């Protein structure tokens, strides 16, 4: 492990390990089979990559997608690791060169697809080499119970026979106990060490909203909270992807569409634009994602309910892989269940259909429930949340309210289902309860039922939502092709008053997670961060690699926090290893020196000496404190104090103080931003704003290309709007 520590420092710039990484690496070093389940962003790849460099021989990694293999190999080579891949996208000459490098013993890590690995000739060729380990990445693909089962992965059981003396290690981010057992059985692992990390991702802020119309307004609200940053919008159907992407593009967002109905070239262009940060938003079906190792996705929005909780955990888990705060929003509509049920019944075998329908019921329960989102996800995967409040979901933030008389309300709905003889679906039942005068109801005589119009004071959509919530909590079930409602045994207990469900109503003035992630910016100069992003993008374009392979956002934030002016200091940044310091150190240090000199910023800051508050998630209690502090902060602005002076004076983060200032400017209706933005800078921003508009500050920032900071743009926009 001492050797591992040196490898981590030299190649990846890490000084410590995440939970279970040490144990997983120790299994590899001992040559014992293992199954490692760590959440997305938990560092699974490092569990076999670092030991591969410490062991003699070649490590073989099985991966399901070419794009995933390419990204992994690009990242490894950029960190100074001798790695390569073999796949069908390479030319014959490229493949021959890789094979020659294997023969010469020059490679430490080789990525291959399951099909290639098990080709007789290739398996024999590898059998003649010195192999250090075999790693099966995305191992859930081997199980029918997994969320992304791939038949070709079933063949990997032959690895044990083909390489009897080589340890096999399986890695996945998403696996219930049933899937874990199936992986062990299918891969024929020998007495494996099974390491299961916490499925909790505390840096993700989960929320569920009832989808309004096409959900576009809600999608835009989330994207605007993360302007200029990477976001993914998932849709169920291809047509929805095309429609949402077109509307977002028309509204000025840099969005691209991705689904299986597009040409290979169109999908590749969309993916490349997203990875290279030419597009901020990618709108996609579930066909997009597994091959993307992009660490700085700040929001994942599901415009419709996904197929299962495994899918949701995997897809939402693509946000915040760098450990920084990110937002995950699920927009749920009653029709989502029917869409997925139809898809499942059309395309699955009987066994797979039974499994998929059970999983669909679980995600409906999640979407319609009122339990802490982190707690619900953990419980599904057989774990429990420590503590009573996650402070990272809509339920714990208090964004949701429970109906006061839920028992009576539920009894009215269930009674109507009973009066309708359990022969109708949710939409019809809601129409009867709200007193609809539709011809079909009058013709059937259902306007004469005692339950007709019982909820006439409520909008039909809200009643429809309550029906879904009762179904999600198991009090109603949906039967047959038309999803006819039937009352379950627990539903009959509700009718007898023996059990009370939890029904939600929209919260009045709900507090959204608009300030999510402010604490992860503690001590970071936002202007310097933006400048370093531009530099990173230029280097990535020149090297033809994704921007996050050069450096992740977490590394850039640490640079903008420490502001090193020497390559030696640059090596202290988290995520900077020796290989990257050699390649990029001078360029980044020069940019940092120039930026700090022009703005008279302190440089070579050591967070261990100049204490930076430990990031903590803001809950409703923290927001209440902010409100109490406002008069004191505004008084300082009245005296013309700078943002830095206010930060030092009240002990709040720069982002929190900026929000105070924006509120102060709006409240005072000030049309001049001085002294916080000088007149020349304000004129420059105003000139660009006349062309681009003020709706998306990031567009102004891009036009001015580093001449101003993001904070200056936001301050100026408020004053521009005040003067209109």
URVENMO-V238998 format. One record per backbone hydrogen bond with DSSP energy under -1.0 kcal/mol. CO is the residue of the C=O (numbers start at 1). NH is the residue of the N-H. Records with the same first field share a line. If there is no record, write none. Layout:
BEGIN
CO: NH ; NH
END
This chain:
BEGIN
1: 5
2: 6
3: 7
4: 8
5: 9
6: 10
7: 11
8: 12 ; 13 ; 14
10: 578 ; 579
13: 575
18: 21
20: 24
21: 25
22: 26
23: 27
24: 28
25: 29
26: 30
27: 32
33: 193
34: 170
35: 195
36: 172
37: 197
39: 42
44: 47
45: 48 ; 49
46: 50
48: 52
49: 53
51: 55
58: 132
59: 110
60: 135
61: 112
62: 137
65: 69
66: 70
67: 71
68: 72
69: 73
70: 74
71: 75
72: 76
73: 77
74: 78
76: 81
77: 80
81: 83
82: 108 ; 109
84: 111
87: 90
91: 95
92: 96
93: 97
94: 98
95: 99
96: 100
97: 101
98: 102
99: 103
100: 104
101: 106
102: 105
108: 59
109: 84
110: 61
111: 86
112: 63
113: 117
114: 118
116: 119
119: 123
120: 124
121: 125
122: 126
123: 127
126: 129
130: 58
133: 60
134: 169
135: 62
136: 171
138: 141
139: 142
140: 143
141: 150
143: 146
150: 153
151: 154
153: 156
154: 157
155: 158
156: 159
158: 162
159: 163
163: 166
167: 134
168: 34
169: 136
170: 36
171: 139
172: 38
176: 180
177: 181
178: 182
179: 183
180: 184
181: 185
182: 186
183: 187
184: 189
193: 35
195: 37
201: 204
203: 326
205: 328
206: 394
207: 330
209: 332
212: 215
215: 219
216: 220
217: 221
218: 222
219: 223
220: 224
223: 226
226: 229
230: 298
231: 282
232: 301
233: 284
234: 303
237: 241
238: 242
239: 243
240: 244
241: 245
242: 246
243: 247
244: 248
245: 249
246: 250
247: 251
248: 253
249: 252
253: 255
254: 280 ; 281
256: 283
258: 285
259: 262
263: 267
264: 268
265: 269
266: 270
267: 271
268: 272
269: 273
270: 274
271: 275
272: 276
273: 278 ; 279
275: 547
280: 231
281: 256
282: 233
283: 258
284: 235
285: 288
289: 292
295: 322
297: 320
298: 327
299: 232
300: 329
301: 234
302: 331
308: 312
309: 313
310: 314
311: 315
312: 316
313: 317
315: 318
316: 319
320: 323
326: 205
327: 300
328: 207
329: 302
330: 209
332: 211
333: 336
335: 339
336: 340
337: 341
338: 342
339: 343
340: 344
341: 345
342: 346
343: 347
344: 348
349: 353
350: 354
351: 355
352: 356
353: 357
354: 358
355: 359
356: 360
357: 361
358: 362
359: 363
360: 364
361: 365
362: 366
363: 367
364: 368
372: 376
373: 377
374: 378
375: 379
376: 380
377: 381
378: 383
379: 382
392: 206
393: 397
394: 399
401: 505
405: 409
406: 410
407: 411
408: 412
409: 413
410: 414
411: 415
412: 416
413: 417
414: 418
415: 419
416: 420
417: 422
418: 421
420: 423
424: 485
425: 429
426: 430
427: 431
428: 432
429: 433
430: 434
431: 436
432: 435 ; 453
433: 455
438: 442
439: 443
440: 444
441: 446
442: 445
445: 448
449: 452
451: 454
453: 456
455: 458
459: 463
460: 464
461: 465
462: 466
463: 467
464: 468
465: 469
466: 470
467: 471
468: 472
469: 473
470: 475 ; 476
471: 474
475: 488
477: 486
479: 484
480: 483
484: 479
486: 477
488: 492
489: 493
490: 494
491: 495
492: 496
493: 498
494: 497
503: 403
505: 401
507: 510
512: 514
513: 516
515: 518
518: 521
519: 522
521: 524
525: 529
526: 530
527: 531
528: 532
529: 533
530: 534
531: 535
532: 536
533: 537
534: 538
535: 539
536: 540
537: 541
538: 542
539: 543
540: 544 ; 545
546: 549
547: 551
552: 556
553: 557
554: 558
555: 559
556: 560
558: 562
559: 563
560: 525
562: 605
563: 604
566: 570
567: 571
569: 572
570: 573
573: 576
577: 581
578: 582
579: 583
580: 584
581: 585
584: 588
585: 589
586: 590
587: 591
588: 592
589: 593
590: 594
591: 595
592: 596
593: 597
594: 598
595: 599
596: 601
606: 609 ; 610
609: 611
619: 623
620: 624
621: 625
622: 626
623: 627
624: 628
625: 629
629: 633
630: 634
631: 635
632: 636
633: 637
634: 638
635: 639
636: 641
637: 640
642: 646
643: 647
644: 648
645: 649
646: 650
647: 651
653: 657
654: 658
655: 659
656: 660
657: 661
658: 662
659: 663
660: 664
661: 665
662: 666
663: 667
664: 668
665: 670
673: 676 ; 677
678: 682
679: 683
680: 684
681: 685
682: 686
683: 687
684: 688
685: 689
686: 690
688: 691 ; 692
689: 693
696: 699
697: 701
698: 702
699: 703
700: 704
704: 707
709: 713
710: 714
711: 715
712: 716
713: 717
714: 718
715: 719
716: 720
717: 721
718: 722
719: 723
END
